[in-house]
């Protein structure tokens, strides 16, 4: 790769910003240079990173999924409930199946009802959140499943299993998005859906697969979170809706689709986790942290929108 290509590669820039931010954190906050802090940060970044990879798949095709936070909670609640009666393996399988069904419902609304992605996925997420509230009556459900507990809290050679899972999913995502024919279709849809349809791109199949994969990964994140906390709650996925989109944008993927790289999303998830931890170390309030991240996302969205108009 040439120097010019590196300069224009937003994923490379995302990792550069991550490195600079990490050095600043070591210099201006206590404890960020220790092995234990690095381990904890990459472990917690894994939860966001898994959701963000799925979000990248749909954003790249000019879509968005605002139901991921509800799917995270759905997966954890369903797994905890089924596992209490039928065992952990059954709980995991049913939770993942339910997550995929949500993704297929989202895709069906986009393909056959022609609803905008933001409207369809927000409506789906709202229905799921309401159904979970009715089902659980707002009460958390506890569950200790050995496999999920090991996956969320165990490690190999000092590397958390959750991080290993995240990197494995990222590798599969890179292949799917950047090396497979389906990935080329997704890029084409993000560039121009009318032109893609005219050139024979299978829009329904591509949309179904990408939205199903996005929901599946949100479900996986919900299961890992269940293993990490031992409890499922209705709000456990709330932070990941905004932060997953922010990870995609910070990683250099255009929010309008058709441009970017999934590896940048990995850097974006790490960067947001690091920034959140840094703001917490400085004793900033939760509200101020949310305001800071929200303003950053707005600035980036405006920058990408302006770039697309002038391209």
Steps between C-alpha positions, in 0.01 A plus 500: 500500500642839398555794734215687330267206549593478867438873539152466351411179688264599779550171684871578530413846630262344754778281640729804503250701704460200734877489555525872571203484739654204680828689549306800629309277742827358636641850540200673657319225693615243753503128432449496122845359428465184708442154355184452708348824369576404140344159555186648652463760225529251214263268684231767539565630149416151371132537594467823303727375224286196422188714464690759294619240249139411426413867475781546246349233275172692465649851498728400213189432290353839594286356778488526877371281781343678796368175648841365612458620859166319527648185344786500753242502781274249321783250460602522865145481636400209275818308580457551875137389487547193279816393683313491829276224368684329215868561563764745381552353152130526419489854635790607279355344185152643554642846575708502182206374294278776639765757412520380140121513469510868601759568230288323238193700605698822462620397156149396392368844589774663295475274196128439463337788688764746377522666841805715582758310711483751783122474526480122467777412745391760755145363488626144540719597794210680666273195464767273647564735792129520576456123476794440733359749749166316501665159525747581778296770674822699506677255731856380422549128435809333646675207335837336537590298191850349524579538128401868493673565832825356364464684170439835666747478789762241405823552309767316304864615521374812675260589218130500597289242317252779423775683311599183314135456398481863389814471286374175346170669412691798360705268278183333373345843446800618297468195278124546459509871432825546311585166341168335413255564219230586753725770640545650155123508467476685832750762386311539174171555684665759719629684197176497299205270552331582164822431309551179700151376416556581134828307498342187647601524867273266704369771732259282705759230574773751584269694731372187674848362564650828624215590735479142630875506566470836677226371730686173557809689619288717729363176643853364549594818685195458723608146590856609582363783713276251679807292580689810612235635737297189580181704457277595211317833506293709262756780486819298464518569126414871516857637475579293192248655263671839489852373561485236227416767243769725643756219471415456133533872428815548706649204316470687173193339344269748333164511674350528151648167395725370226830610652712381790664194653385270777840508673444869565195402706726295729709812561184705550368263768834502681518879477150554641564254784827676579337844490216385727749358749711816481203727564399279792854519639471878493180470707281654231130431542317246288298781345810693396652186351189441291496864388866478393451183300177628347662824384787303349260284301309806375821665380609184317158449341502857371852455365408183310179652366693802372764274346233294319331813362827638368633167366 
